[in-house]
Amino acid sequence: ENQLNEVISGDISSHGIIVQGGLFNTLMRRLSNLHLADAFGNSRIPILVLNVTHPLVPEQIQEFCLARESVLVMEEGNPEFIEQQIGQILRRADIQTRLHGKDVLPLAGEYSAEVVTKGLVEFLSQNEPDGVNVEILRDEAANLANIKLSAQGSLDESLPPRPPGFCTGCPERPVFSAIKLLKEEIGDIHIAADIGCHAFGTFEPFSMGNSILGYGMSLASAAGVRQIQKKRTISIMGDGGFWHNGLQTGVLSTLFNEGDAILIIMQNGYASATGQQYIPSSVKLDNQKPISIDIEKTLNALGVKWLKTIRTYSVDVMVKTLREAMTTSFDGLKVIIADGECMLARQRRLKTDNRRKIKAGLKVVTPRFGVDDEICTGDHSCIRLSGCPSLTIKPSPDPLRTDPVAHVINSCVGCGLCGEIAHAAVLCPSFYKAERIQNPGQIEKVIHRIRQTIIGLMTNEKSIV
């Protein structure tokens, strides 16, 4: 009815492709490389883009496949649920279109550009549609593979892996930094991870997450191993997962069974991993009306006795709170709400607000952090503890020191985690905070002149005023 799925027509009408929406860009890029599509979304092969993969619309599937000899179903994952359902829809309608899918594409794994290219060439080779020279396609595919091999050969060594990770300034990273500091004190802890952005904590430099069972299932999964652990388990759950499943299967179940567990709820205000969709505890909706469903009040109403809300970037406070939760004599569910808005959503909002303020001539202050090269010891503990993408290394300006020093690049959003970690872990005091002021007032201008004068006198240079 709302045409959420898209149909792209093409002149090779005897064949078609049905693709999951998430794979569409990869498919179009590879069709373009094979000269079967252009850069504007036009394809020679008709394509049905399933932006909504469930439920399928039988009439739409039948209409797309009716006059075609064969159709390729591009579906990541195993088993091939979409391919099976499409086959069932076609056979019930007595439509004998040949279906291809996992016969020309891998049964499992990511459908990367190379994988999609091989699948497309194999599909077209088996069906040989009019107007397509299969031999030329094979040559084009081989050329694409050779370009990659040539690029790899030009490098002195292989590129390092780039696993997915937290965004710059993500409010969930400090929680894992705090857990990492705590583990250095008390030893290893069983961490029950969950679906969401916080699942990135299973990668380096944190490597935390003994299990991931399902969305909102971390606390429930921890119950299965709690009795064989020497220490209390820590379950990590997002606020989206809390409302989706964790409230009932985790919190209520643990309270009912009088379980002794620790739950960290990442309260960032959105279902962030899928694009900042609103959830029951989001502060504001599009109409700017505040929502009354509060996680802390909900837990209090359910009878949670041990409950603390901590600002996520306060690493030192978070470490102390986690230590208390692990060692307290209180026998029952202990919940820590790690409160910090999704940085992507916050930056989008701030950029809009700041542009409006600058245009109106209002003062805008943008914080940035940096590292004092002369103070940095070069042991890089700050990098290992935070994993911030904006925190890297550069050669030391001191000719007597060979180790590189830490360095903050321009992608810094000023969250302050680096300084918080340096304080909590008692690292070298090399981080500093600077503020960029746009549309400064008279007081800021006077202070700036005074500072420049003092700096000039200290460096025996003429001040710039």
C-alpha positions as CSV (number, residue, x, y, z in Angstrom):
1,E,0.0,0.0,0.0
2,N,2.8,2.5,0.9
3,Q,5.2,1.0,-1.6
4,L,8.0,0.4,1.0
5,N,9.5,-2.1,-1.4
6,E,10.9,-0.7,-4.6
7,V,10.9,-2.1,-8.1
8,I,13.6,-1.0,-10.6
9,S,12.9,-1.9,-14.2
10,G,15.4,-2.9,-16.7
11,D,15.7,-4.0,-20.4
12,I,16.8,-7.6,-19.6
13,S,13.3,-8.4,-18.6
14,S,13.6,-12.2,-18.8
15,H,15.6,-12.3,-15.6
16,G,15.5,-10.4,-12.3
17,I,17.1,-10.0,-8.9
18,I,15.3,-9.8,-5.5
19,V,17.6,-8.3,-2.9
20,Q,17.4,-7.3,0.8
21,G,17.4,-3.6,1.2
22,G,20.7,-3.6,3.1
23,L,22.5,-5.3,0.2
24,F,21.2,-2.9,-2.4
25,N,24.1,-0.5,-2.5
26,T,26.6,-3.3,-2.8
27,L,24.6,-4.9,-5.6
28,M,24.3,-1.6,-7.5
29,R,28.0,-0.9,-7.2
30,R,28.9,-4.3,-8.6
31,L,26.4,-4.1,-11.4
32,S,27.9,-0.8,-12.3
33,N,31.4,-2.3,-12.3
34,L,30.0,-5.0,-14.7
35,H,28.4,-2.3,-16.9
36,L,24.9,-3.5,-16.0
37,A,23.9,-0.4,-14.1
38,D,24.8,3.2,-13.7
39,A,25.6,5.5,-10.8
40,F,22.1,6.9,-10.6
41,G,20.3,3.7,-9.6
42,N,19.3,2.5,-13.1
43,S,19.8,-1.2,-13.8
44,R,19.6,-3.3,-16.9
45,I,18.4,-6.2,-14.8
46,P,15.1,-5.6,-13.1
47,I,15.4,-5.5,-9.3
48,L,12.9,-5.9,-6.5
49,V,14.3,-4.2,-3.4
50,L,12.9,-5.7,-0.2
51,N,13.2,-2.8,2.2
52,V,10.7,-4.8,4.3
53,T,11.7,-8.5,4.4
54,H,8.9,-9.6,6.6
55,P,6.1,-10.1,5.9
56,L,6.6,-10.7,2.1
57,V,3.7,-9.5,-0.1
58,P,2.7,-12.6,-2.2
59,E,1.1,-10.5,-4.9
60,Q,4.2,-8.4,-5.3
61,I,6.5,-11.4,-5.5
62,Q,4.2,-13.1,-8.1
63,E,3.9,-10.0,-10.2
64,F,7.7,-9.5,-10.3
65,C,8.5,-13.1,-11.1
66,L,5.6,-14.0,-13.4
67,A,7.1,-13.3,-16.8
68,R,10.7,-14.1,-15.9
69,E,12.7,-17.2,-16.7
70,S,14.9,-16.9,-13.6
71,V,15.3,-14.8,-10.5
72,L,18.3,-14.4,-8.1
73,V,17.5,-14.0,-4.4
74,M,20.3,-12.2,-2.6
75,E,19.8,-13.0,1.1
76,E,22.5,-12.9,3.8
77,G,22.3,-15.5,6.5
78,N,21.5,-19.2,6.8
79,P,19.0,-20.8,6.5
80,E,17.6,-19.0,3.4
81,F,14.2,-18.0,4.9
82,I,13.4,-15.5,2.2
83,E,14.4,-17.8,-0.7
84,Q,12.3,-20.6,0.7
85,Q,9.3,-18.4,1.3
86,I,9.5,-16.9,-2.3
87,G,9.7,-20.5,-3.7
88,Q,6.6,-21.4,-1.7
89,I,4.7,-18.3,-3.0
90,L,5.6,-19.0,-6.6
91,R,4.8,-22.7,-6.5
92,R,1.4,-22.1,-4.9
93,A,0.7,-19.7,-7.7
94,D,2.0,-22.3,-10.3
95,I,4.7,-19.9,-11.4
96,Q,7.7,-21.9,-12.7
97,T,10.3,-19.2,-12.6
98,R,13.7,-20.7,-11.7
99,L,15.0,-19.5,-8.3
100,H,18.7,-19.0,-7.6
101,G,20.2,-18.0,-4.3
102,K,22.4,-20.1,-2.1
103,D,23.4,-22.2,-5.1
104,V,25.4,-19.4,-6.6
105,L,26.1,-17.4,-3.4
106,P,27.7,-18.6,-0.1
107,L,25.5,-20.3,2.5
108,A,26.8,-18.0,5.2
109,G,29.1,-15.1,5.8
110,E,29.1,-11.5,4.7
111,Y,28.1,-10.7,1.2
112,S,31.0,-8.4,0.4
113,A,31.6,-6.8,-3.0
114,E,33.8,-9.7,-4.2
115,V,31.2,-12.3,-3.1
116,V,28.4,-10.4,-4.8
117,T,30.4,-10.2,-8.0
118,K,31.1,-13.9,-8.1
119,G,27.4,-14.7,-7.5
120,L,26.2,-12.3,-10.2
121,V,28.6,-13.7,-12.8
122,E,27.6,-17.3,-11.9
123,F,23.9,-16.5,-12.0
124,L,24.2,-14.8,-15.4
125,S,26.5,-17.6,-16.7
126,Q,24.0,-20.3,-15.9
127,N,21.1,-18.4,-17.5
128,E,22.8,-16.5,-20.4
129,P,20.2,-13.7,-20.9
130,D,20.0,-12.0,-24.2
131,G,22.1,-8.9,-24.5
132,V,24.7,-10.0,-22.0
133,N,28.1,-11.3,-23.0
134,V,29.0,-13.7,-20.3
135,E,32.7,-14.0,-21.3
136,I,33.1,-10.2,-21.0
137,L,31.5,-10.3,-17.6
138,R,34.0,-13.0,-16.5
139,D,36.8,-10.8,-17.8
140,E,35.5,-7.8,-15.9
141,A,35.1,-9.8,-12.7
142,A,38.7,-11.0,-13.1
143,N,39.9,-7.5,-13.7
144,L,38.2,-6.3,-10.5
145,A,39.9,-9.1,-8.5
146,N,43.3,-8.3,-10.1
147,I,43.0,-4.6,-9.2
148,K,42.6,-5.6,-5.5
149,L,45.5,-8.0,-5.7
150,S,47.6,-5.4,-7.3
151,A,46.7,-2.9,-4.6
152,Q,47.6,-5.4,-1.9
153,G,50.9,-6.2,-3.6
154,S,51.9,-2.5,-3.6
155,L,51.8,-2.4,0.2
156,D,54.8,-3.3,2.2
157,E,52.7,-5.3,4.5
158,S,49.0,-6.3,4.9
159,L,46.6,-3.8,6.3
160,P,45.7,-4.2,9.9
161,P,42.1,-5.5,10.6
162,R,39.5,-2.9,11.3
163,P,36.8,-4.5,13.5
164,P,33.7,-2.5,14.2
165,G,33.8,-0.3,17.3
166,F,32.2,2.5,19.2
167,C,31.7,5.9,17.6
168,T,33.9,8.8,18.7
169,G,32.6,10.0,22.0
170,C,30.2,7.1,22.5
171,P,28.8,7.2,26.1
172,E,29.1,3.4,26.4
173,R,32.9,3.3,25.9
174,P,33.6,4.8,29.4
175,V,31.6,2.0,31.1
176,F,33.8,-0.7,29.5
177,S,36.9,1.4,30.5
178,A,35.6,1.3,34.1
179,I,35.0,-2.5,33.9
180,K,38.5,-2.9,32.5
181,L,40.0,-1.0,35.4
182,L,38.0,-3.0,37.9
183,K,39.1,-6.3,36.4
184,E,42.7,-5.2,37.0
185,E,41.8,-5.0,40.7
186,I,39.7,-8.1,41.3
187,G,40.4,-10.4,38.3
188,D,38.3,-11.8,35.6
189,I,34.5,-11.3,35.6
190,H,31.8,-13.1,33.6
191,I,30.3,-10.5,31.3
192,A,26.9,-11.3,29.7
193,A,26.7,-9.1,26.7
194,D,23.6,-8.1,24.7
195,I,22.5,-7.0,21.2
196,G,23.2,-3.3,20.6
197,C,26.0,-0.8,20.3
198,H,27.5,-2.1,23.5
199,A,28.2,-5.5,21.8
200,F,31.2,-3.7,20.3
201,G,32.7,-4.1,23.7
202,T,33.4,-7.7,22.7
203,F,36.2,-6.4,20.4
204,E,39.5,-4.9,21.2
205,P,40.6,-3.1,23.3
206,F,38.0,-4.4,25.8
207,S,37.2,-8.0,24.7
208,M,34.4,-8.3,27.2
209,G,31.4,-10.5,26.5
210,N,31.3,-14.2,27.4
211,S,27.9,-14.6,25.8
212,I,25.4,-12.9,23.6
213,L,22.0,-14.6,23.7
214,G,19.5,-12.1,22.2
215,Y,18.1,-8.6,22.4
216,G,17.5,-7.8,26.1
217,M,18.5,-11.3,27.2
218,S,21.8,-10.6,28.9
219,L,20.5,-10.8,32.5
220,A,18.5,-13.9,31.7
221,S,21.5,-15.6,30.1
222,A,23.7,-14.8,33.1
223,A,21.3,-16.7,35.3
224,G,22.4,-19.9,33.6
225,V,26.0,-19.5,34.8
226,R,25.6,-17.5,37.9
227,Q,25.7,-20.5,40.3
228,I,29.0,-21.8,39.0
229,Q,30.8,-18.4,39.2
230,K,33.0,-17.4,42.1
231,K,32.2,-13.8,41.5
232,R,29.0,-12.0,40.7
233,T,28.2,-11.8,37.0
234,I,27.8,-8.5,35.2
235,S,25.0,-8.2,32.6
236,I,25.1,-5.3,30.1
237,M,21.9,-4.2,28.4
238,G,20.8,-1.2,26.4
239,D,17.7,0.8,27.3
240,G,16.1,-0.4,24.0
241,G,16.8,-4.0,25.0
242,F,15.5,-3.3,28.5
243,W,12.1,-2.3,27.1
244,H,12.1,-4.9,24.4
245,N,12.8,-8.0,26.5
246,G,15.0,-7.3,29.5
247,L,12.3,-5.9,31.8
248,Q,10.4,-9.2,31.8
249,T,12.8,-12.0,31.1
250,G,15.7,-10.3,33.0
251,V,14.6,-8.0,35.8
252,L,11.3,-9.6,36.7
253,S,12.7,-13.1,36.5
254,T,15.7,-12.2,38.7
255,L,13.5,-10.5,41.3
256,F,11.1,-13.4,41.4
257,N,13.9,-15.9,41.7
258,E,15.8,-13.8,44.2
259,G,18.9,-13.8,42.0
260,D,22.2,-12.1,43.1
261,A,23.3,-10.3,40.0
262,I,24.6,-7.0,38.6
263,L,22.8,-5.3,35.7
264,I,24.2,-2.3,33.8
265,I,21.6,-0.5,31.7
266,M,23.1,1.8,29.0
267,Q,20.6,4.7,29.0
268,N,21.5,6.6,25.9
269,G,17.9,7.6,25.0
270,Y,17.4,5.7,21.7
271,A,17.6,2.4,19.9
272,S,20.9,3.7,18.7
273,A,22.4,0.8,16.8
274,T,19.6,0.9,14.3
275,G,19.5,4.6,13.8
276,Q,18.3,6.5,16.9
277,Q,14.7,5.3,16.9
278,Y,12.7,6.5,19.9
279,I,11.9,4.2,22.8
280,P,9.5,4.5,25.8
281,S,12.2,6.3,27.9
282,S,13.3,8.8,25.1
283,V,13.4,12.2,26.6
284,K,11.6,14.0,23.7
285,L,9.7,13.0,20.6
286,D,9.3,15.0,17.4
287,N,6.5,17.0,19.0
288,Q,8.8,17.9,21.9
289,K,6.5,16.4,24.5
290,P,8.4,14.7,27.3
291,I,7.7,11.0,27.8
292,S,6.8,10.0,31.3
293,I,8.1,6.4,31.3
294,D,11.3,6.5,33.2
295,I,13.6,3.4,33.7
296,E,14.6,4.4,37.2
297,K,11.0,4.9,38.4
298,T,10.0,1.6,36.7
299,L,12.7,-0.3,38.5
300,N,11.8,1.3,41.8
301,A,8.2,0.4,41.3
302,L,9.2,-3.2,40.7
303,G,11.0,-3.3,44.0
304,V,14.6,-3.1,43.0
305,K,16.4,-2.1,46.2
306,W,19.9,-1.5,45.0
307,L,19.8,1.1,42.2
308,K,22.2,3.8,41.2
309,T,22.3,6.2,38.2
310,I,25.8,7.3,37.1
311,R,26.9,9.6,34.4
312,T,28.7,7.4,32.0
313,Y,31.7,9.7,31.4
314,S,32.5,9.7,35.2
315,V,34.9,6.8,35.0
316,D,36.2,7.1,38.5
317,V,32.7,7.1,40.0
318,M,31.7,4.2,37.8
319,V,34.7,2.2,39.0
320,K,33.8,2.9,42.6
321,T,30.1,1.9,42.0
322,L,31.0,-1.3,40.2
323,R,33.4,-2.2,43.0
324,E,30.7,-1.6,45.5
325,A,28.3,-3.7,43.5
326,M,30.8,-6.6,43.3
327,T,31.6,-6.5,47.0
328,T,28.5,-5.4,48.8
329,S,26.8,-7.8,51.3
330,F,23.4,-7.0,49.7
331,D,22.1,-10.2,48.2
332,G,19.8,-9.4,45.3
333,L,19.6,-7.6,42.0
334,K,21.9,-4.6,41.7
335,V,21.2,-2.2,38.9
336,I,23.5,0.6,37.6
337,I,21.9,2.9,35.1
338,A,24.8,4.4,32.9
339,D,23.3,7.6,31.7
340,G,24.6,9.4,28.6
341,E,23.0,10.4,25.4
342,C,24.0,8.8,22.2
343,M,26.8,10.9,20.8
344,L,25.7,10.7,17.2
345,A,22.2,12.0,18.1
346,R,23.7,14.7,20.4
347,Q,26.1,15.9,17.7
348,R,23.4,16.1,15.1
349,R,21.3,18.2,17.5
350,L,24.2,20.4,18.6
351,K,25.3,21.1,15.0
352,T,21.9,22.4,14.1
353,D,21.6,24.4,17.3
354,N,25.1,25.9,16.9
355,R,24.5,26.9,13.3
356,R,21.4,28.7,14.3
357,K,23.2,30.5,17.2
358,I,26.2,31.5,15.0
359,K,23.8,32.9,12.4
360,A,22.0,34.9,15.2
361,G,25.4,36.2,16.5
362,L,25.2,34.2,19.7
363,K,28.2,32.8,21.5
364,V,29.1,29.1,20.8
365,V,31.7,27.3,22.8
366,T,33.1,24.0,21.3
367,P,35.3,21.9,23.6
368,R,38.4,20.1,22.4
369,F,41.0,18.0,24.1
370,G,44.7,17.6,23.4
371,V,47.9,16.1,24.7
372,D,50.9,18.0,25.9
373,D,53.8,16.4,24.1
374,E,56.3,17.4,26.8
375,I,54.3,15.7,29.6
376,C,53.1,12.5,27.7
377,T,55.2,9.6,28.9
378,G,54.5,7.5,25.7
379,D,53.3,4.4,27.5
380,H,49.9,4.7,25.6
381,S,47.8,3.4,28.6
382,C,45.2,6.0,27.7
383,I,44.7,4.4,24.3
384,R,44.5,0.9,25.6
385,L,42.0,1.9,28.2
386,S,39.7,4.0,26.0
387,G,40.1,2.7,22.4
388,C,38.9,6.2,21.2
389,P,39.2,6.6,17.4
390,S,40.3,10.2,18.0
391,L,43.2,9.1,20.2
392,T,46.2,8.0,18.2
393,I,50.0,8.4,18.2
394,K,52.5,10.6,16.5
395,P,56.4,10.9,16.6
396,S,57.7,12.6,19.7
397,P,59.1,16.1,19.1
398,D,61.8,15.4,21.7
399,P,64.9,14.0,19.9
400,L,66.0,12.2,23.0
401,R,62.8,10.1,23.1
402,T,62.1,7.4,20.6
403,D,58.6,6.3,21.8
404,P,55.7,8.1,20.0
405,V,53.4,10.2,22.1
406,A,49.6,10.2,22.3
407,H,47.8,12.6,20.0
408,V,44.2,13.8,19.6
409,I,43.1,14.2,16.0
410,N,40.4,16.5,14.6
411,S,37.5,14.1,14.9
412,C,37.5,14.7,18.7
413,V,34.0,15.7,19.9
414,G,35.1,16.8,23.3
415,C,33.5,14.1,25.4
416,G,36.4,14.2,27.9
417,L,36.8,10.4,28.3
418,C,40.6,10.6,27.8
419,G,41.0,13.0,30.7
420,E,38.6,11.0,32.9
421,I,40.6,7.8,32.3
422,A,43.8,9.6,33.0
423,H,42.4,10.7,36.3
424,A,40.7,7.3,37.2
425,A,43.7,5.2,36.3
426,V,46.3,7.7,37.7
427,L,48.0,8.2,34.4
428,C,50.3,11.0,33.3
429,P,48.5,14.4,33.5
430,S,49.2,15.2,29.8
431,F,45.6,15.9,28.6
432,Y,44.4,19.4,28.4
433,K,41.0,20.9,27.5
434,A,40.7,23.8,25.0
435,E,37.6,25.8,24.1
436,R,36.9,27.3,20.7
437,I,34.7,30.3,21.1
438,Q,32.7,31.7,18.2
439,N,31.1,35.1,18.4
440,P,33.0,35.8,21.7
441,G,31.8,38.6,24.0
442,Q,33.9,41.5,25.3
443,I,35.0,39.6,28.4
444,E,36.3,36.7,26.3
445,K,38.2,39.1,24.0
446,V,39.9,40.9,27.0
447,I,40.9,37.5,28.5
448,H,42.3,36.4,25.2
449,R,44.4,39.5,24.9
450,I,45.7,39.1,28.5
451,R,46.6,35.5,27.8
452,Q,48.4,36.3,24.6
453,T,50.4,39.1,26.3
454,I,51.5,36.7,29.1
455,I,52.4,34.0,26.7
456,G,54.4,36.5,24.6
457,L,56.3,37.7,27.7
458,M,57.0,34.1,28.8
459,T,58.4,33.2,25.4
460,N,60.2,36.5,24.8
461,E,58.1,37.2,21.8
462,K,56.0,40.2,20.9
463,S,52.4,39.5,21.9
464,I,49.8,39.6,19.3
465,V,46.9,41.9,20.4
